[in-house]
């Protein structure tokens, strides 16, 4: 699958099979993040890979903000996490770097059949000491990873961005159309 097809097919997955991800696939995701563009090439981001103490992260993130029914049961949780952290001494506003690196992670994962859930709702102050993160670092977000147990698809936007399960149990994610977001030459 080419890059454009990966982008078009990538959807957030919130329920995962309990099957280990090969370490080489996880390292490929991290290497893709490392190679992402960085503002002024400052490279403030680092990553904590968690594959053993999974509840340490799960208990401090929100995986289904709009609708808890779409979230995982105990046997559907992510089987790996990547916690994205930034060094404040290098760059205290790395939001663009974070977006670029995270997109590389999730597209590399998808290329390998791995689903992902990007979680910005993180109990940062509670999680930071548990992960032994130094004071001069911030937790930016966490990414849950695993082989998909659910299907997720684009749905037509009808004025509401909230995702929902359809009658077949497929997660529908409303997306605004290209026509609605594109302006040619002027607004």
Secondary structure, 3 states (H helix, E strand, C coil): CCHHHHHHHCCECCCECCCCCCHHHHHHHHHHHHCCCCHHHCCCEEEEEECCCHHHHHCCECCCCCCHHHCCCHHHCCCEEEEEEEECCCCCCCHHHHHHHHHHHHHHHHHCCEEEEEECCECHHHHHHHCCCCCCEEEEEEEEEEEECCCEEEEECCCCCCCEECCCCCEEEEECCHHHHCCCCCC
